[in-house]
Amino acid sequence: MLFTRFAGIAITGMLLAVSSGIALIGQAGGASQEKNEKILKKEAIPYSEPGSGGQMWKDYCAACHGMSGAGDGPAVEILKAPPADLSLMAKRNNGKFPEDHFASVLQFGTGSHAHGTSDMPIWGPLFRSQNKDLVGLRIHNLSKFVESFQQK
């Protein structure tokens, strides 16, 4: 199944990025740093139903952005740059959630290299491998979920 193939590619890429980051942390910190080294729990990317923005957030986004979108997820320590605080998107846009911008980032990337490549999200190829209507539904529902936790 195409979904499984792309999930495997995404997982492999994530594991390589994680392994590289952990190896670099260990080299830079020396022996005393090794005891405090953070270990990222590696799990397969689950399939989330496209109808649940909250479940997709939990499965695909919260590891970096945190459950509240503040950029404080458990994987933050291995990223090259901290993830954006997505709970401030509306506040930074005169109180209106920038749904078109959010959808654009999910479809085309950020241009930032915090994730190792311009593929933002790291599971972007997984979404893009699905039919256009399903991708649109996923992006719409994820966007509505992120809009729901915006700070005023």
C-alpha positions as CSV (number, residue, x, y, z in Angstrom):
1,M,0.0,0.0,0.0
2,L,1.3,3.4,-0.9
3,F,0.5,4.8,2.6
4,T,2.7,2.1,4.2
5,R,5.6,2.8,1.8
6,F,5.6,6.5,2.5
7,A,5.2,5.9,6.2
8,G,8.3,3.7,6.1
9,I,10.2,6.4,4.3
10,A,9.1,9.1,6.7
11,I,10.0,6.9,9.7
12,T,13.4,6.0,8.3
13,G,14.1,9.7,7.6
14,M,13.1,10.7,11.1
15,L,15.1,7.9,12.7
16,L,18.2,9.0,10.7
17,A,17.7,12.6,11.8
18,V,17.2,11.6,15.4
19,S,20.2,9.3,15.4
20,S,22.4,12.0,13.9
21,G,21.2,14.5,16.5
22,I,21.8,12.2,19.4
23,A,25.3,11.2,18.1
24,L,26.2,14.9,17.8
25,I,25.0,15.7,21.3
26,G,27.1,12.8,22.6
27,Q,30.2,14.0,20.8
28,A,29.9,17.6,21.9
29,G,29.2,16.9,25.5
30,G,31.8,14.3,26.4
31,A,31.5,11.6,29.0
32,S,29.7,13.7,31.6
33,Q,27.0,14.7,29.0
34,E,26.3,11.0,28.1
35,K,24.6,10.4,31.4
36,N,22.2,13.3,30.8
37,E,21.6,12.4,27.2
38,K,17.9,12.4,26.1
39,I,16.7,9.4,24.3
40,L,13.8,9.8,21.9
41,K,11.3,7.0,21.9
42,K,11.1,5.7,18.4
43,E,7.6,4.6,17.2
44,A,5.9,4.0,14.0
45,I,3.9,6.8,12.6
46,P,0.3,5.8,13.3
47,Y,-2.5,6.2,10.8
48,S,-4.9,8.9,11.9
49,E,-8.4,9.2,10.5
50,P,-8.6,12.4,8.4
51,G,-11.8,13.5,10.2
52,S,-10.1,14.1,13.6
53,G,-7.9,17.2,13.7
54,G,-7.1,16.6,17.3
55,Q,-5.9,13.0,16.7
56,M,-3.8,14.0,13.8
57,W,-2.3,16.8,15.9
58,K,-1.4,14.3,18.6
59,D,0.0,11.7,16.2
60,Y,1.8,14.0,13.8
61,C,2.5,17.4,15.4
62,A,2.7,17.2,19.2
63,A,6.1,15.6,19.4
64,C,7.6,18.9,18.3
65,H,4.9,21.5,18.9
66,G,3.5,20.1,22.1
67,M,-0.1,19.4,22.9
68,S,-0.9,23.1,23.3
69,G,1.1,24.2,20.2
70,A,3.6,26.2,22.3
71,G,6.6,24.5,20.7
72,D,7.4,22.5,23.8
73,G,7.0,18.9,22.6
74,P,9.3,16.1,23.8
75,A,11.3,16.0,20.6
76,V,12.4,19.7,20.8
77,E,15.8,18.9,22.2
78,I,16.9,17.1,19.0
79,L,15.7,19.7,16.6
80,K,18.1,22.2,14.9
81,A,15.8,25.1,15.7
82,P,12.9,25.3,18.1
83,P,9.5,24.8,16.6
84,A,7.2,27.7,16.2
85,D,4.6,28.5,18.9
86,L,1.6,27.8,16.8
87,S,-0.8,29.0,19.6
88,L,0.3,32.6,18.7
89,M,-0.6,32.5,15.0
90,A,-3.8,34.5,15.3
91,K,-2.3,36.9,17.9
92,R,0.5,37.7,15.4
93,N,-2.1,38.1,12.6
94,N,-4.3,40.8,14.1
95,G,-6.5,38.3,15.9
96,K,-7.3,36.2,12.8
97,F,-6.1,32.7,12.4
98,P,-4.1,32.6,9.1
99,E,-5.7,29.4,7.7
100,D,-4.4,29.9,4.2
101,H,-0.8,30.3,5.5
102,F,-1.2,27.3,7.8
103,A,-2.5,25.2,4.9
104,S,0.4,26.4,2.7
105,V,3.0,25.3,5.2
106,L,1.5,21.9,5.5
107,Q,1.4,21.5,1.7
108,F,4.6,23.2,0.6
109,G,6.9,23.5,3.7
110,T,8.3,26.3,5.7
111,G,11.5,27.1,3.9
112,S,13.1,26.6,7.3
113,H,15.6,23.7,7.8
114,A,14.6,23.0,11.4
115,H,13.3,19.6,10.3
116,G,16.4,18.7,8.3
117,T,14.8,19.5,5.0
118,S,12.1,21.9,3.7
119,D,9.6,19.1,4.2
120,M,7.4,20.5,6.9
121,P,5.9,18.6,8.3
122,I,8.4,15.8,8.4
123,W,5.5,13.6,7.4
124,G,4.6,15.9,4.5
125,P,5.4,13.2,1.8
126,L,2.9,10.9,3.6
127,F,0.1,13.5,3.2
128,R,1.1,14.3,-0.4
129,S,1.0,10.6,-1.3
130,Q,-2.8,10.5,-0.7
131,N,-5.5,11.7,-3.1
132,K,-6.1,15.4,-3.3
133,D,-9.5,15.4,-1.6
134,L,-8.2,13.4,1.4
135,V,-5.2,15.7,1.7
136,G,-7.6,18.7,1.7
137,L,-9.8,17.1,4.3
138,R,-6.8,16.4,6.5
139,I,-5.4,20.0,6.2
140,H,-8.8,21.5,6.8
141,N,-9.5,19.5,10.0
142,L,-5.9,20.0,11.3
143,S,-6.2,23.7,10.6
144,K,-9.5,23.9,12.5
145,F,-7.9,22.1,15.5
146,V,-5.0,24.5,15.6
147,E,-7.4,27.4,15.3
148,S,-9.2,26.1,18.4
149,F,-6.2,26.6,20.7
150,Q,-5.2,30.1,19.6
151,Q,-4.3,32.6,22.3
152,K,-6.5,35.7,22.3
